[in-house]
């Protein structure tokens, strides 16, 4: 096996600055309650969120390219994980938990391989319309999944959207205490941000809710039993027999789930004129997911809200992320203190965290800016909602739509003009020639020859061709051979310099001059 590129290897870190310690602890206070919420969103007992926040954050810190990136459970990856696993096993069951760890391992291995192959740039391949449509659809599903929790209503199991509509449509079933906990949490988090960006609204609301739940004897749904062990339950006992079922979902999570940390790191790097390495980030996220798998947890990614908080808290190096993970690890024995936490609070935490992912303004903007891209965005949104909980299929549908729009545009980029010059028919394509547009050239040439029966030769004037690819050149060569065999001389003129290399292989006999481009 070849050694990994030097820029992917962990770099020796200097001692953490005081600001890193402050940032790490600040983020940990938010990460602990968020991780409980995201574990339940992924279909696992809440304590597995703590496992996914500890060692993965510490492992990623050694490889990250961004000093601010905070790794751990995130909403979109949790939803993708739920979609991949819920069709294979019953959520919250022992089999489901084993499969979640295997999924994290596969995601980690895919990301390691992509990083080693210098394919981190794949994060750019998901177009903005696809990402906007998917994240909006995913956010709608996430919020809908939390509606029964914040209302204190038992989900009916008829589907995320159906359960949310049913809960909202029956106010008589709402539990006022749960609704009050949720509203207070949302107010504390949102209002706290307005007071100061570093105000620990999540921590304050969680601590207050736990005390109120214990003192008042809250009878609604609570987090319940949490393991107070000193360390995560390390495991290598993966459900290997289920690898074939999880390969495609794991690849989808590896690519789609990387878009968020990649976007975070790129944004912060641009804002502060710092370098950023997509391959290193991909590799680091792979290491983090393998650490999560060994911790018995589920796939993880980069958190936008926690990374932003780390930056606001003054992080100076990746030590901040490592210290966040260490703080969560140290806090594991104290997890039982949160057993009385109402799940309505966790629902509110999730809703507030993902509400910003709904981007209707941007979706509407596509209608005015580009109808084809609006089709891609809204198509991805609709597919994400329709295929729920298999939301990764929504992304694939969006990618297929984007490719379809691209192919349509490529097909529509070519126009063909012709003129009769004595016994010569000059045909002048304008645009891009590839195997998909050559049929239009073929059609025009044959039609014009039929209309001008006296023509004995055809000139293909490529002056207006912006790109001629290899397959397009091969197709033109076949057209030339067929017409030559029919006694009609075919030659090319004004071949663009950029196309010369592509056409030489197939079209050298037809080229009158490759240097007449003007």
Legacy VTK file of the C-alpha trace (Angstrom):
# vtk DataFile Version 3.0
C-alpha trace
ASCII
DATASET POLYDATA
POINTS 518 float
0.000 0.000 0.000
1.317 3.451 -0.845
1.956 5.904 1.959
-0.608 8.670 2.416
0.292 12.083 0.976
2.273 14.171 3.418
-0.375 16.880 3.622
-2.879 14.325 4.953
-0.717 13.211 7.860
-1.467 14.674 11.300
0.641 17.709 12.079
2.372 18.238 15.374
0.320 20.641 17.446
1.754 23.146 19.840
0.259 23.480 23.301
-3.330 24.804 23.225
-3.830 28.502 23.762
-6.095 29.730 26.529
-8.602 30.753 23.862
-8.684 27.155 22.600
-9.560 25.921 26.089
-12.359 28.477 26.388
-13.668 27.665 22.911
-13.518 23.910 23.496
-15.417 24.077 26.784
-17.936 26.557 25.380
-18.741 24.279 22.458
-18.902 21.210 24.722
-21.691 22.832 26.760
-23.729 23.051 23.561
-22.550 19.751 22.067
-23.739 17.621 24.990
-27.478 18.433 24.768
-27.350 18.660 20.956
-25.731 15.234 20.705
-28.520 13.689 22.791
-31.072 15.200 20.411
-29.274 14.121 17.235
-28.857 10.558 18.477
-32.622 10.261 18.856
-33.074 11.832 15.424
-30.800 9.103 14.042
-32.933 6.452 15.763
-30.536 5.590 18.581
-30.711 5.943 22.382
-29.663 9.440 23.438
-26.416 8.351 25.116
-24.948 7.329 21.743
-24.872 10.985 20.833
-22.356 11.507 23.635
-20.209 8.675 22.267
-20.332 10.280 18.823
-19.211 13.620 20.297
-16.194 12.469 22.271
-13.531 10.422 20.454
-14.584 11.458 16.922
-14.007 15.129 17.753
-10.609 14.317 19.256
-9.603 12.157 16.282
-10.717 14.699 13.667
-8.756 17.503 15.343
-5.465 15.860 14.390
-6.284 15.986 10.683
-8.608 18.949 10.058
-7.602 21.714 7.705
-9.804 24.306 9.458
-8.976 25.477 12.966
-12.645 26.080 13.729
-14.318 22.908 12.453
-16.182 21.044 15.199
-16.953 17.419 14.428
-19.722 15.293 15.923
-23.411 14.495 15.477
-25.205 16.800 13.034
-28.829 16.971 11.949
-28.484 16.177 8.235
-26.152 13.232 8.746
-28.413 11.930 11.528
-31.406 12.091 9.177
-29.456 10.376 6.389
-28.405 7.673 8.844
-31.994 7.141 9.974
-33.112 6.822 6.359
-30.412 4.262 5.613
-30.966 2.160 8.742
-34.700 2.307 9.410
-35.468 0.161 6.369
-33.055 -2.525 7.603
-33.766 -2.734 11.355
-36.106 -1.363 14.001
-34.886 2.001 15.376
-33.509 1.885 18.940
-33.110 -1.920 18.778
-29.770 -3.693 19.452
-29.537 -4.717 15.773
-30.134 -1.118 14.701
-27.364 0.108 17.016
-24.886 -2.424 15.587
-25.829 -1.390 12.062
-25.338 2.287 12.910
-21.754 1.571 13.974
-21.155 -0.373 10.748
-22.601 2.527 8.733
-20.207 4.921 10.458
-17.313 2.606 9.628
-18.266 2.425 5.952
-18.714 6.200 5.743
-15.289 6.607 7.343
-13.620 4.191 4.934
-15.200 5.886 1.917
-13.996 9.285 3.099
-10.519 7.986 3.843
-10.312 6.533 0.341
-11.578 9.740 -1.266
-9.095 11.814 0.707
-6.181 9.525 -0.179
-7.222 9.630 -3.844
-7.232 13.460 -3.780
-10.956 13.476 -4.514
-11.983 15.922 -1.821
-13.015 18.231 -4.647
-16.051 15.996 -5.121
-17.647 18.232 -2.503
-18.017 20.810 -5.282
-19.990 18.465 -7.534
-23.285 18.908 -5.711
-24.695 22.024 -7.334
-26.268 24.787 -5.282
-29.803 24.001 -6.518
-29.410 20.338 -5.486
-28.037 21.268 -2.071
-30.643 23.968 -1.510
-33.505 21.665 -2.459
-32.153 18.797 -0.378
-31.331 20.778 2.755
-34.704 22.519 2.644
-36.516 19.210 2.249
-34.385 17.570 4.932
-35.006 20.464 7.334
-38.764 20.201 6.760
-38.594 16.482 7.547
-36.430 17.027 10.635
-38.733 19.702 12.011
-41.777 17.568 11.223
-40.234 14.628 13.081
-39.904 16.787 16.198
-43.429 18.252 16.128
-45.010 15.348 18.078
-42.233 15.646 20.694
-42.688 19.349 21.346
-46.465 18.885 21.541
-46.192 15.878 23.834
-48.047 13.692 21.336
-47.230 10.070 20.570
-46.218 9.672 16.913
-48.588 7.395 15.022
-45.953 5.745 12.833
-47.681 6.720 9.587
-44.736 8.717 8.310
-42.930 11.864 9.405
-45.117 14.365 7.562
-48.366 12.532 8.280
-47.573 12.299 11.995
-46.735 16.009 12.140
-49.961 17.004 10.374
-51.965 14.689 12.635
-50.354 16.128 15.777
-50.897 19.725 14.682
-54.479 19.029 13.703
-55.533 17.724 17.114
-54.938 20.434 19.755
-56.946 18.433 22.294
-54.075 15.934 22.471
-51.368 18.484 23.148
-49.569 18.281 26.455
-49.243 21.828 27.733
-46.229 21.043 29.914
-44.283 19.669 26.938
-45.266 22.646 24.829
-44.147 25.010 27.592
-40.770 23.253 27.891
-40.285 23.482 24.126
-41.321 27.127 23.878
-39.093 28.118 26.801
-36.143 26.309 25.219
-36.648 27.980 21.847
-36.959 31.384 23.514
-33.801 30.828 25.572
-31.743 29.727 22.563
-32.987 32.364 20.116
-33.237 35.166 22.668
-29.852 34.279 24.142
-28.195 34.727 20.764
-29.580 38.242 20.572
-28.245 39.066 24.007
-24.787 37.771 23.125
-23.533 35.270 20.519
-21.840 33.247 23.273
-24.847 33.116 25.589
-25.292 29.387 26.469
-28.998 29.266 25.693
-29.013 25.498 25.124
-27.212 24.814 28.396
-29.442 27.165 30.385
-32.639 25.688 28.954
-31.473 22.088 29.459
-30.341 22.672 33.047
-33.542 24.511 33.877
-35.689 21.831 32.242
-33.970 19.015 34.156
-34.493 20.765 37.490
-38.101 21.627 36.681
-38.785 18.078 35.513
-37.451 16.606 38.758
-39.072 19.141 41.072
-42.482 19.111 39.400
-42.582 15.390 38.687
-43.007 15.845 34.934
-45.048 12.941 33.568
-44.318 13.394 29.877
-41.651 11.723 27.757
-38.127 12.122 29.087
-34.678 11.025 27.897
-34.674 8.133 30.358
-31.817 5.881 31.369
-28.351 7.038 30.378
-25.234 4.943 30.843
-22.849 6.673 33.218
-19.778 4.713 32.130
-16.327 6.230 32.074
-15.705 5.397 28.396
-17.705 4.660 25.241
-18.408 0.958 24.588
-15.506 0.218 22.241
-16.464 -2.378 19.636
-15.199 -4.194 16.569
-18.197 -6.507 16.514
-19.767 -5.054 13.397
-22.697 -6.573 11.505
-20.502 -7.504 8.537
-23.297 -9.467 6.854
-25.155 -6.185 6.251
-22.324 -4.483 4.355
-23.962 -4.972 0.902
-27.175 -3.301 2.103
-25.346 -0.272 3.489
-22.688 0.361 0.837
-24.768 2.709 -1.333
-26.262 4.672 1.612
-22.772 4.942 3.127
-21.374 6.381 -0.098
-24.271 8.855 -0.272
-23.643 9.964 3.324
-19.891 10.176 2.688
-20.466 12.597 -0.196
-23.602 14.491 0.820
-22.652 14.683 4.474
-19.254 16.119 3.545
-20.847 19.102 1.829
-21.630 20.714 5.200
-18.141 20.571 6.775
-16.604 21.500 3.421
-18.847 24.550 3.164
-18.065 25.552 6.756
-14.314 25.258 6.304
-14.316 27.060 2.946
-16.398 29.916 4.334
-14.175 30.484 7.357
-10.967 30.075 5.338
-12.124 32.713 2.844
-13.221 35.098 5.605
-9.835 34.988 7.349
-7.542 34.462 4.347
-6.507 31.024 5.590
-5.530 28.011 3.460
-7.946 25.112 3.133
-7.376 21.580 1.880
-10.468 19.641 0.798
-8.583 16.332 0.695
-7.287 16.796 4.220
-10.764 17.673 5.461
-12.235 14.613 3.738
-9.539 12.416 5.275
-10.089 13.931 8.731
-13.825 13.339 8.534
-13.062 9.744 7.562
-10.907 9.268 10.646
-13.655 10.805 12.791
-16.263 8.367 11.468
-14.015 5.381 12.076
-13.541 6.626 15.659
-17.325 6.922 15.944
-17.751 3.370 14.669
-15.238 2.026 17.188
-17.169 3.936 19.869
-20.304 2.031 18.867
-21.937 5.239 17.642
-23.211 6.521 14.274
-21.979 8.674 11.335
-20.751 12.159 12.220
-19.903 15.340 10.355
-18.980 18.974 10.807
-21.470 21.154 12.672
-22.081 24.647 11.318
-23.557 26.018 14.563
-20.856 24.568 16.819
-18.054 25.540 14.416
-19.399 29.100 14.317
-19.522 29.105 18.112
-15.921 27.905 18.266
-14.871 30.764 16.023
-16.825 33.311 18.078
-15.256 31.927 21.258
-11.813 32.705 19.851
-10.428 29.297 18.841
-6.851 29.552 17.628
-6.094 25.986 16.536
-7.669 22.531 16.073
-7.043 22.021 19.782
-10.462 23.600 20.326
-12.182 20.642 18.639
-10.030 18.134 20.520
-10.814 19.803 23.844
-14.531 19.739 23.041
-14.307 15.975 22.577
-12.248 15.603 25.751
-14.768 17.626 27.748
-17.606 15.406 26.516
-15.556 12.323 27.371
-14.950 13.590 30.900
-18.653 14.383 31.252
-19.795 10.840 30.358
-20.046 9.692 34.012
-22.362 12.663 34.667
-24.775 11.689 31.868
-27.376 10.204 34.275
-27.984 13.730 35.568
-29.824 14.357 32.294
-32.169 11.379 32.532
-35.107 13.571 33.589
-34.685 15.902 30.609
-38.011 16.194 28.708
-37.698 15.074 25.096
-39.720 18.168 24.183
-36.600 20.179 25.030
-34.502 18.081 22.659
-37.131 18.555 19.968
-36.984 22.328 20.395
-33.163 22.267 20.286
-33.269 20.435 16.953
-35.967 22.675 15.465
-34.060 25.841 16.320
-30.804 24.351 14.989
-32.188 23.366 11.574
-34.729 26.121 10.941
-32.080 28.155 9.132
-31.643 25.373 6.580
-35.044 26.136 5.074
-34.278 28.530 2.240
-37.524 29.337 0.474
-36.201 32.746 -0.628
-33.314 31.099 -2.424
-35.642 28.546 -3.996
-37.940 31.290 -5.266
-34.908 33.167 -6.540
-34.087 30.304 -8.906
-37.459 30.832 -10.622
-36.440 34.345 -11.653
-32.780 33.564 -12.296
-32.946 30.209 -14.076
-36.025 28.090 -14.740
-33.988 24.912 -15.397
-32.144 25.320 -12.082
-35.467 26.001 -10.362
-36.644 22.662 -11.747
-33.580 20.975 -10.221
-34.039 22.667 -6.832
-37.775 22.064 -6.485
-37.452 18.574 -7.955
-34.829 17.698 -5.353
-37.001 19.158 -2.594
-40.037 17.158 -3.716
-38.021 13.943 -4.132
-36.534 14.344 -0.652
-40.009 14.632 0.860
-41.494 11.823 -1.231
-38.708 9.324 -0.605
-38.550 9.992 3.144
-37.111 8.424 5.211
-34.750 7.318 2.381
-33.678 10.917 1.903
-30.441 9.919 0.165
-32.662 8.943 -2.778
-33.798 12.565 -2.915
-30.191 13.637 -3.403
-29.704 11.067 -6.143
-32.862 12.273 -7.872
-31.549 15.836 -7.644
-28.207 14.832 -9.154
-30.051 13.038 -11.976
-32.125 16.170 -12.611
-29.007 18.345 -12.618
-27.319 16.035 -15.128
-30.477 16.034 -17.239
-30.590 19.840 -17.284
-26.907 19.956 -18.190
-27.399 17.509 -21.061
-30.416 19.470 -22.291
-28.379 22.656 -22.321
-25.500 20.927 -24.091
-27.898 19.662 -26.728
-29.402 23.121 -27.111
-26.056 24.905 -27.446
-25.542 23.943 -31.097
-27.007 25.745 -34.091
-26.121 24.911 -37.685
-26.056 27.358 -40.615
-25.460 26.416 -44.239
-24.881 28.150 -47.600
-24.365 27.044 -51.197
-21.065 28.150 -52.812
-21.212 26.817 -56.371
-20.891 23.046 -56.101
-19.778 23.287 -52.463
-22.146 23.189 -49.525
-20.649 25.020 -46.552
-22.050 23.955 -43.172
-21.135 26.105 -40.155
-21.975 24.695 -36.707
-22.074 27.208 -33.840
-21.570 25.988 -30.248
-20.344 22.712 -28.767
-19.863 19.511 -30.756
-20.000 16.263 -28.794
-21.621 12.926 -29.522
-25.008 14.264 -28.386
-25.014 17.204 -30.835
-23.371 15.545 -33.846
-26.783 14.143 -34.966
-27.941 17.734 -35.547
-24.911 18.369 -37.787
-25.538 15.075 -39.580
-29.223 15.953 -40.058
-28.477 19.401 -41.470
-25.780 18.143 -43.839
-27.947 15.381 -45.278
-31.005 17.668 -45.565
-29.035 20.378 -47.359
-27.441 17.860 -49.709
-30.919 16.599 -50.555
-32.029 20.201 -51.230
-28.941 20.991 -53.345
-28.529 17.969 -55.552
-25.755 19.660 -57.557
-23.364 19.862 -54.593
-20.291 17.688 -54.982
-18.452 18.650 -51.812
-19.126 19.692 -48.239
-17.082 22.111 -46.168
-17.520 21.858 -42.406
-16.509 25.279 -41.122
-15.664 24.914 -37.412
-14.919 28.608 -36.881
-17.829 28.931 -34.430
-17.223 25.730 -32.498
-16.197 26.424 -28.925
-15.441 22.819 -28.006
-15.025 19.619 -29.975
-14.518 16.530 -27.852
-13.059 13.169 -28.804
-16.395 11.413 -29.279
-17.714 14.307 -31.327
-14.663 14.117 -33.576
-15.165 10.372 -34.022
-18.803 10.921 -35.004
-17.830 13.598 -37.538
-15.244 11.227 -38.950
-17.893 8.568 -39.540
-20.096 11.144 -41.288
-17.167 12.138 -43.519
-16.357 8.538 -44.388
-19.966 7.791 -45.333
-20.222 10.860 -47.581
-16.822 10.206 -49.186
-17.927 6.679 -50.011
-21.007 8.231 -51.646
-18.751 10.352 -53.846
-19.088 13.613 -51.918
-15.804 15.220 -50.845
-15.842 16.323 -47.175
-13.229 18.580 -45.630
-12.872 20.632 -42.478
-11.783 24.251 -42.372
-11.065 26.744 -39.617
-10.520 24.103 -36.966
-10.173 25.801 -33.541
-6.700 25.339 -32.036
-8.190 23.952 -28.837
-9.927 21.218 -30.801
-7.001 20.309 -33.014
-5.611 17.606 -30.743
-8.980 15.915 -30.395
-9.684 15.871 -34.104
-6.245 14.789 -35.344
-6.819 11.192 -34.292
-9.946 10.791 -36.402
-10.198 13.753 -38.741
-6.703 14.349 -40.143
-7.742 13.263 -43.656
-10.618 15.749 -43.593
-8.683 18.757 -42.306
-7.807 21.226 -45.000
-6.100 23.546 -42.503
-5.926 23.640 -38.744
-4.427 27.077 -38.681
-7.110 29.174 -40.350
-9.117 29.843 -37.190
-10.168 33.450 -36.977
LINES 1 519
518 0 1 2 3 4 5 6 7 8 9 10 11 12 13 14 15 16 17 18 19 20 21 22 23 24 25 26 27 28 29 30 31 32 33 34 35 36 37 38 39 40 41 42 43 44 45 46 47 48 49 50 51 52 53 54 55 56 57 58 59 60 61 62 63 64 65 66 67 68 69 70 71 72 73 74 75 76 77 78 79 80 81 82 83 84 85 86 87 88 89 90 91 92 93 94 95 96 97 98 99 100 101 102 103 104 105 106 107 108 109 110 111 112 113 114 115 116 117 118 119 120 121 122 123 124 125 126 127 128 129 130 131 132 133 134 135 136 137 138 139 140 141 142 143 144 145 146 147 148 149 150 151 152 153 154 155 156 157 158 159 160 161 162 163 164 165 166 167 168 169 170 171 172 173 174 175 176 177 178 179 180 181 182 183 184 185 186 187 188 189 190 191 192 193 194 195 196 197 198 199 200 201 202 203 204 205 206 207 208 209 210 211 212 213 214 215 216 217 218 219 220 221 222 223 224 225 226 227 228 229 230 231 232 233 234 235 236 237 238 239 240 241 242 243 244 245 246 247 248 249 250 251 252 253 254 255 256 257 258 259 260 261 262 263 264 265 266 267 268 269 270 271 272 273 274 275 276 277 278 279 280 281 282 283 284 285 286 287 288 289 290 291 292 293 294 295 296 297 298 299 300 301 302 303 304 305 306 307 308 309 310 311 312 313 314 315 316 317 318 319 320 321 322 323 324 325 326 327 328 329 330 331 332 333 334 335 336 337 338 339 340 341 342 343 344 345 346 347 348 349 350 351 352 353 354 355 356 357 358 359 360 361 362 363 364 365 366 367 368 369 370 371 372 373 374 375 376 377 378 379 380 381 382 383 384 385 386 387 388 389 390 391 392 393 394 395 396 397 398 399 400 401 402 403 404 405 406 407 408 409 410 411 412 413 414 415 416 417 418 419 420 421 422 423 424 425 426 427 428 429 430 431 432 433 434 435 436 437 438 439 440 441 442 443 444 445 446 447 448 449 450 451 452 453 454 455 456 457 458 459 460 461 462 463 464 465 466 467 468 469 470 471 472 473 474 475 476 477 478 479 480 481 482 483 484 485 486 487 488 489 490 491 492 493 494 495 496 497 498 499 500 501 502 503 504 505 506 507 508 509 510 511 512 513 514 515 516 517
